[in-house]
Amino acid sequence: MTSLLTDTGVVFSRELRPVIRDPFSVIFSMVQPLFFLGLFAPLLPGDGSLQWFVPGIIVMSCLFGSSMTGSNLLFEIQTGSHERMLVTPLRRPALLIGRALKEIVPMLVQAVVIVAVCIPFGFRLHLGGALLGLLILAGFCIGLGALSYTLALASKNTEWLFWTVQQTLLFPLLLLAGVLLPLDDGPGWLQALSKINPMTYVVNAERALFNGEVLTQHTLAGLVGAVLVGALGLFVGVRAMQRSD
């Protein structure tokens, strides 16, 4: 276990180094969420629209960044870098877990930037709830990142497959989670699809926590949803990495 933790730390630091050297990659993944924030928020009714909208945008930023990160592994596969990593003494699970844990850092940076941008426009930050919300979102990020790396391993010989699947799933997950528009008045079939989308529960939890509502049903459901996504992503990702050649 000690060796696995050590190997995971090595992979984590290796994956984090490019992010630190080139922070533009983190900013680039925020472009679309910031556009949505600027164009949709003014259309929402009520003085508290930012309290409802900003937490959803933070989850959106996490979704966009974590789902694209498998492209980095895809590039390493194509250049032979991943093959060289496989023959090192590093344990195979660490090659996936360390990469997935790295996704927490860009998520935290993006969340801080989005909140900092919105506070001057009237967004009220409840620090305790926000910190707990970011902790839940960290588990969600790990799962999304691990699933993205799994998709990269599965599409190593067909790069178009990665982007096709990623783009096909991205916006249905986003819209069915009610990030941009509430689904309360939507048709029954739409609400049913929303209930089987784990991102829905994470978004609801973030909205409750960022508004200072800590002990709620939404918080518990979001925590369970994030843990399930994280566990599923790591389980599937580790198995895919162990079978990688």
C-alpha positions as CSV (number, residue, x, y, z in Angstrom):
1,M,0.0,0.0,0.0
2,T,2.9,2.4,0.8
3,S,4.4,1.7,-2.6
4,L,1.1,2.3,-4.3
5,L,0.7,5.7,-2.5
6,T,4.3,6.6,-3.4
7,D,3.7,5.7,-7.0
8,T,0.5,7.6,-7.1
9,G,2.3,10.7,-5.7
10,V,4.9,10.4,-8.4
11,V,2.3,10.2,-11.2
12,F,0.3,13.0,-9.6
13,S,3.3,15.4,-9.5
14,R,4.2,14.4,-13.0
15,E,0.8,15.2,-14.3
16,L,0.5,18.4,-12.3
17,R,3.8,19.9,-13.6
18,P,2.5,20.8,-17.1
19,V,-0.5,22.5,-15.5
20,I,1.7,24.6,-13.4
21,R,4.0,25.5,-16.3
22,D,1.1,26.2,-18.6
23,P,-1.9,27.5,-16.6
24,F,-3.5,28.7,-19.9
25,S,-4.9,25.1,-20.3
26,V,-6.9,25.6,-17.1
27,I,-8.2,29.0,-18.3
28,F,-9.0,27.6,-21.7
29,S,-11.4,25.0,-20.3
30,M,-13.3,27.8,-18.6
31,V,-14.0,29.8,-21.7
32,Q,-17.4,28.1,-22.4
33,P,-18.6,28.2,-18.8
34,L,-17.8,31.9,-18.5
35,F,-19.6,32.6,-21.8
36,F,-22.7,30.7,-20.4
37,L,-22.4,32.7,-17.2
38,G,-22.2,36.0,-19.0
39,L,-25.0,35.3,-21.5
40,F,-27.5,33.2,-19.5
41,A,-27.3,34.8,-16.0
42,P,-28.9,38.1,-17.2
43,L,-31.9,36.2,-18.6
44,L,-32.8,34.5,-15.3
45,P,-35.5,36.2,-13.3
46,G,-35.1,37.4,-9.7
47,D,-32.4,39.1,-7.7
48,G,-31.0,35.7,-6.5
49,S,-30.4,34.3,-9.9
50,L,-26.6,34.2,-9.4
51,Q,-27.1,32.1,-6.2
52,W,-28.8,29.5,-8.4
53,F,-26.7,29.8,-11.5
54,V,-23.1,30.1,-10.3
55,P,-22.8,26.7,-8.5
56,G,-24.2,25.0,-11.7
57,I,-21.5,26.8,-13.8
58,I,-18.8,25.6,-11.4
59,V,-20.0,22.0,-12.0
60,M,-20.1,22.7,-15.7
61,S,-16.5,23.9,-15.6
62,C,-15.6,20.7,-13.8
63,L,-17.4,18.6,-16.4
64,F,-15.8,20.3,-19.4
65,G,-12.3,20.2,-18.0
66,S,-12.4,16.6,-16.6
67,S,-14.1,15.1,-19.6
68,M,-11.4,16.5,-22.0
69,T,-8.4,15.5,-19.9
70,G,-8.3,12.0,-21.5
71,S,-7.0,13.7,-24.7
72,N,-3.7,14.2,-22.8
73,L,-3.3,10.5,-22.3
74,L,-4.4,9.9,-25.9
75,F,-1.5,12.1,-27.0
76,E,0.9,10.2,-24.8
77,I,-0.3,6.9,-26.4
78,Q,0.3,8.3,-29.9
79,T,3.8,9.6,-29.1
80,G,4.9,6.5,-27.2
81,S,5.2,8.2,-23.9
82,H,2.5,6.1,-22.3
83,E,4.2,2.9,-23.5
84,R,7.4,3.9,-21.8
85,M,5.5,4.6,-18.5
86,L,4.0,1.1,-18.7
87,V,7.4,-0.5,-18.5
88,T,8.6,1.5,-15.5
89,P,8.3,0.0,-12.0
90,L,5.3,2.2,-11.3
91,R,2.2,0.2,-10.4
92,R,-0.5,0.2,-13.1
93,P,-3.3,1.5,-10.7
94,A,-1.1,4.4,-9.7
95,L,-0.8,5.5,-13.4
96,L,-4.6,6.0,-13.4
97,I,-5.2,7.1,-9.8
98,G,-2.5,9.8,-9.9
99,R,-3.9,11.2,-13.1
100,A,-7.4,11.2,-11.8
101,L,-6.4,13.0,-8.5
102,K,-4.7,15.7,-10.6
103,E,-8.1,16.8,-11.8
104,I,-8.9,18.3,-8.4
105,V,-6.4,21.1,-8.8
106,P,-7.8,22.6,-12.0
107,M,-11.3,22.3,-10.6
108,L,-10.3,24.3,-7.4
109,V,-8.6,27.0,-9.5
110,Q,-11.6,27.3,-11.8
111,A,-14.1,27.5,-8.9
112,V,-12.1,30.2,-7.2
113,V,-11.9,32.3,-10.4
114,I,-15.6,31.9,-11.2
115,V,-16.6,32.9,-7.6
116,A,-14.2,35.9,-7.6
117,V,-15.6,37.1,-10.9
118,C,-19.2,36.8,-9.6
119,I,-18.9,38.4,-6.2
120,P,-18.7,42.0,-7.5
121,F,-22.0,41.3,-9.3
122,G,-23.9,40.3,-6.1
123,F,-23.0,36.7,-5.6
124,R,-23.0,35.9,-1.8
125,L,-20.4,33.3,-0.8
126,H,-21.0,31.1,2.2
127,L,-17.5,29.9,2.8
128,G,-18.2,26.8,5.0
129,G,-20.8,25.4,2.6
130,A,-18.6,26.3,-0.4
131,L,-15.7,24.3,1.0
132,L,-17.8,21.3,1.6
133,G,-19.3,21.7,-1.9
134,L,-15.8,21.7,-3.4
135,L,-14.9,18.5,-1.4
136,I,-17.9,16.8,-3.0
137,L,-17.0,18.1,-6.4
138,A,-13.5,16.8,-5.9
139,G,-14.9,13.2,-5.8
140,F,-17.0,13.9,-8.8
141,C,-13.9,15.3,-10.7
142,I,-11.9,12.2,-9.9
143,G,-14.6,10.0,-11.3
144,L,-15.0,12.0,-14.5
145,G,-11.3,12.2,-15.0
146,A,-10.9,8.5,-14.6
147,L,-13.7,7.8,-17.0
148,S,-12.1,10.2,-19.5
149,Y,-8.8,8.3,-19.3
150,T,-10.6,5.0,-19.7
151,L,-12.2,6.4,-22.9
152,A,-8.8,7.4,-24.1
153,L,-7.4,3.9,-23.5
154,A,-10.4,2.4,-25.4
155,S,-9.9,4.7,-28.4
156,K,-6.1,4.7,-28.6
157,N,-6.2,3.6,-32.3
158,T,-9.2,5.8,-33.2
159,E,-8.8,9.3,-31.9
160,W,-12.1,10.4,-33.4
161,L,-13.9,7.9,-31.2
162,F,-12.8,9.8,-28.0
163,W,-14.1,13.1,-29.2
164,T,-17.3,11.7,-30.7
165,V,-18.3,10.0,-27.4
166,Q,-17.1,13.0,-25.3
167,Q,-19.0,15.5,-27.3
168,T,-22.1,13.3,-27.6
169,L,-22.4,12.8,-23.8
170,L,-21.3,16.3,-22.7
171,F,-24.4,18.4,-23.4
172,P,-27.1,15.9,-22.6
173,L,-25.5,15.4,-19.1
174,L,-25.3,19.2,-18.8
175,L,-28.9,20.0,-19.8
176,L,-30.4,17.1,-17.9
177,A,-28.7,18.2,-14.7
178,G,-30.6,21.5,-14.9
179,V,-27.5,23.6,-15.0
180,L,-28.8,26.2,-17.5
181,L,-32.5,26.0,-17.0
182,P,-34.7,24.5,-14.2
183,L,-36.4,21.3,-15.1
184,D,-39.2,21.6,-12.6
185,D,-41.8,22.5,-15.2
186,G,-40.4,20.2,-17.9
187,P,-42.3,17.1,-19.3
188,G,-42.3,13.9,-17.3
189,W,-39.9,12.0,-19.5
190,L,-37.4,14.9,-19.2
191,Q,-37.6,14.8,-15.4
192,A,-37.3,11.1,-15.4
193,L,-34.1,11.3,-17.4
194,S,-32.8,14.0,-15.0
195,K,-33.3,11.7,-12.0
196,I,-31.0,9.0,-13.5
197,N,-28.3,11.6,-14.2
198,P,-25.8,11.6,-11.3
199,M,-24.8,15.1,-12.2
200,T,-28.3,16.3,-11.3
201,Y,-27.7,15.4,-7.6
202,V,-24.2,17.0,-7.6
203,V,-25.6,20.2,-9.0
204,N,-28.4,20.4,-6.5
205,A,-26.0,19.7,-3.7
206,E,-23.6,22.5,-4.9
207,R,-26.5,25.0,-5.0
208,A,-27.6,24.1,-1.5
209,L,-24.0,24.2,-0.1
210,F,-23.0,27.4,-1.8
211,N,-26.1,29.0,-0.3
212,G,-25.1,27.9,3.2
213,E,-27.6,25.0,3.4
214,V,-25.4,22.2,4.8
215,L,-27.6,19.6,6.3
216,T,-30.1,19.0,3.6
217,Q,-31.4,16.1,1.5
218,H,-29.8,17.6,-1.6
219,T,-26.4,17.6,0.1
220,L,-26.6,13.9,1.1
221,A,-27.8,12.9,-2.4
222,G,-25.0,14.9,-4.0
223,L,-22.4,13.3,-1.7
224,V,-23.7,9.8,-2.6
225,G,-23.8,10.7,-6.3
226,A,-20.2,12.1,-6.3
227,V,-18.9,9.0,-4.4
228,L,-20.6,6.6,-6.8
229,V,-19.2,8.4,-9.8
230,G,-15.7,8.6,-8.2
231,A,-15.7,4.9,-7.3
232,L,-17.1,3.8,-10.7
233,G,-14.6,5.9,-12.5
234,L,-11.6,4.6,-10.5
235,F,-12.8,0.9,-10.7
236,V,-13.3,1.0,-14.5
237,G,-10.2,3.1,-15.1
238,V,-7.8,0.9,-13.0
239,R,-9.1,-2.2,-14.8
240,A,-8.5,-0.5,-18.2
241,M,-5.0,0.6,-17.2
242,Q,-4.0,-2.9,-15.9
243,R,-5.1,-4.3,-19.2
244,S,-3.3,-1.6,-21.2
245,D,-0.4,-2.8,-23.5
